[in-house]
Each structure stands twice: as structure tokens, then as C-alpha cells.
């Protein structure tokens, strides 16, 4: 099974749109090398808590 996928292939496997995959790569710092993305690196960064915005209680 291939580990380096095109944005279209990765979108199909992750359930996202192609544009969302590219956008997330840019946002999370996942490199796109020669049109291919490391699937395990992308999925690890996508699921990491650091990739989601933190919700802090607002003190008034």
C-alpha cells in the first residue's frame, strides 16, 4: 500500500475535499513533495490535539 499519495487520493481516503487536504497541509506544515503527500504524516497531524484550536474559558 502506498504511503505517498496525491491530494486527490488522500482526499478520497480521509473523507475531505481535495482543496481541504491542500489547505490543511499548508496550515499544519505537512510538506507536499513533487505533488505527493505522506499519508501517515498528514493523518498524524490532522488528528493531533495541537491542530485543533484550544477552547479556553473566558473570564469576565
Secondary structure by P-SEA (a helix, b strand, c coil): ccccccaaaaaaaacccaaaaaaaaaaaccccccccccaaaaaaaaaccccbbbbbbbcc
